[in-house]
Amino acid sequence: MNCNKKNDTNQQTNNQVSLTINAKQITAPDSLSVIQALWHAGYPQVKGVGCLDGVCGSCSVMVRRAGSTELKMALGCQLLVEEGMDVFFSVFDTPSQHSYELSEINTSWDVQSEFRRIFPEAEKCRHCDGCNQACPKGIDVESGVDLAVKGRFHESGELFIACVMCNLCMTGCPEYIDPNHVGLFARRVTGYFHTRPANLINQLEAIRTGELSVDTGEQQP
């Protein structure tokens, strides 16, 4: 009985499925990921790149399953192949428009004002949920951006822990926000500085920009 069960298991894990990857028909075992299916089909493994070099390769793909017209985002290293699946590797020329040096931010008190200077478009978020739908890791991207805008960088960074910088959230944003780079900034400044309470930083920034007036009790001459 045990031998039969083992054979049944092997048979289940070796079922062959036919699918299309980048408009090319291939056949592979259904236990393989999209990336593994490509290698199984004879495509070369490029050493020293992405996950073959110990760093995530951000193999973002668009997938349409059999019987569906809906396109969804995924990562080729995690997506298992299915019968009749269409997969398209996403190649987006989406370099970040932001540059900064943490060493040029004098103190953690300046982080909020520097964030607004570096990411001025972050406050224009339409809350359209486009970034959340595009994220293949299921991150609440929109909330992460909102937390950063509010100066709550530690909480924002925590939401982006699973981010692999695949850039798909950038392609889904009508305001051209780079949400993944917002998350990266939040994680970096949290580690670089012992950040002060967000509400205090926000109040100081509002005073600096004139949005909030302070009555010091001193009489004006």
C-alpha angles and dihedrals in degrees: 000000000000091000091052091051090051092050091048090053093050090049092051094051093047099053109135120228131188120224141154123245117185090344093306121117115229137168123218142155112277091235092071130092120233091261092049090047090057091052090045088054091055102264110146123255108232107217121216095028129107117321090359086066096045096263127098111263094205093228095188116185139178114226134195116189125215113281093015133099093196119110117213134184123240144149117261093220092058103034113095117216120252135191112276094007120153115209128186123187110227117230110183125174094217110145114175115258091210131089131172144150118226089208088065092060101089101203139354088257087071097051096094095050091045091050090055090049094048097039105028092154093059091083090057094067109145093203088232093147091232094128092049092052092048096049111101091196096059094242118163089237096168093055090048091056091046091052091051091050087054091051094250093132098157092056091043092051091050090058091053096050092109094046114126096187093244090153094224091124088058091057091052097053118098091194093055092241114161097220095177091054089048087055092047091051090050092052093046097050091045089057095038097049136033089236120219122233110295095229092055093047091049092052092049091049091050090052091048093052094043095246089119125041123208125210105215092179091241118133115238114236 
